[in-house]
Amino acid sequence: MYTALSIFFFTVHIFFAFFVLYLCISFFTGAPFVPSNKNSVAAMIEIAKLKPGMKIYDLGSGDGRILMEATNKGAHAVGIEMNPYLVLWSRIRKLQVRWQSFWRTNISDADVIFVYLLPNHMRKLEKKLKRELRPGALVVSNSFIFPNLQSVRQDKKNHVYVFRVV
């Protein structure tokens, strides 16, 4: 007969196994969860020049740090996240997050896109952005640049770059 303690440990192991699975998947689909530090988040929000009512997407929104700050500026912020644990955490914090791959998400109504991906995904994302975003939309990237988009603003100290889709 199973005891409550053995059921608890089995549940913890299953939880941990799925957590590790989503961490592994993220390396291939975008980036692992590496939270932006407070200075980078502040720089990303400031350099985006958000205004109330703007529609923003955070692709790979993680724990929702960008979403929280964008919402505080009056923007309509939507996170796109594959890790169900991070989606749950963000929803507990009353943030709007979709549990899905941003590669399959329609972002055509965005005014601003926030990203913090691995460099090897930037070229593919650039193609998606050019295909889906309207001219003039901004893309704010933490640490990494796009190969064929010209930066319109940057914060070198915090490694934050703004690109305009044309």
N, C-alpha and C positions, 0 to 999 in steps of 0.2 A: 504494500500500500504506500502511496506517495504521501509524504508529509507536506505541510504548508511551507516549510523551509525549502524543501527540494523543488517544489513548484515555483517558489519565488526565484531561486537561483536559475532554474531553467528559463523563466521569463526574462531575467536579466541577461542571460546569455543570448537569447533570441534577439532582444532589443539591441544588444551590443553588435551582434552579427549583422543586423540590418544597417546599423549606423556605419559600420566599416564598409559594407557593400556600397552604400551611397557615397562614401568618401572616395572609394575606388572608381566608381562610375564618373564622378565629377572630374577626375583627371582627364578623361577622354572626351567629355562633353563641353567643358568650359574651364573650370578651375575648382580646386578644392576650397573648402571654407577656410579662408584666411581673413579675419575681420580687419577692416580698415581702421587705423588708429584715429583717435579723436581729432588730431590736427589735419589728417587727410580728409576726413569727413567734412570738417568745417571748411577746408579749402575747396572741396568739390562743390559744396552748396554755394559758397560765396562766388566762385568763379563762374558758376552756371547763371548767376544773376536771375534767380527764380522770382517770379511774380505770382501773386494770388491767382488761382484759377488755371495755371499752367498744368498740362498733363505730362507727367514724367513716368518713366519706367526704369526700374533698377533691375538689370538683367543679371541674375544670380544674386538675389537680394540678401542672402545669408540671414543674419539675425535682425535685419531691418533697420540698421543704424541710419542709412541714407534716407530711407522712407520716413523715419521719425522726424528727422531734421527738415526734409522737404515739406512734410505735412505741417510742421510748425511755421513754415514760411507761407502757408496758404495754398500750396500746390496740391493737385489731385495726384497722389503718389500710388503707384501700383508696383508691387514686387513680383518677379517671376523667379521661382526657386524650385529645384528638383528634389531637394532633400526634405522629406516629410517632417522630420524633427524640427528643422529650422522654420518650415512653414507653420507648424503648430506653435512654436515659440513666438513667431511674429504675430500670428492671429490672437494669441493670448494677450499680446501687447496692443491689440485693437488696430492692427495695421492690415491693409488690403494686400493680400498675397495670393497669387495663383500657384498651385502645385502643378507645374508643367515645365517642359523644356522651352527655353526662350528661342531655340531654333525653330520651333513650330508655333510661335506666338506672333500674332499680327500686331505690329507696333506702329502702324501707319498713322495713328492719331496722336503720336507723341510730339511734344514740343522739345523735350529734353530726354536723352537716354543716359543713364549712368552705367558704367561697366568697370569691372576689375577682373580681367581674365588673364589666362596665360598667353604669352606672346604668340605661340603657335596657332592660336585661334583667331587672331586679330584680322588676318586677311579674309578668312571666311565670313567673319562678322561684318567686315567692311562691305562685302558684296550684298549681304542681307540689308544693311542700312541704306545703301544706295538704291536698292530695289524697292524698299518699302517706305522709307521716310520721305516726307515732302521736302522740297528745297527750303533751306533756311533752318531746318531742325538742327539742334545742337547735340553733340555727343561728348560727354565728359568721361575721361578715362583716368583711372588711377594707375600710375606707373608705366603703362605701355602705350605705344603709339600705333596708329594705323599706317600701313605702308604707302597708301596713295591718297590720303586725306591730309590737307594742310592744316596745321594747328593755327587757330585764330587767337587763342590766349593760352597762357600757361603759368603755372606756379612751380618754378623750378625747385624751390625749397622743399615742397611737399610732393613733387613728381606728379602733378595733376595737369592734364592737357584737355583743352576744349577744341573740338573740331566742328565745322559747319558742313552739312551735307548740301551739295549743289546739284 
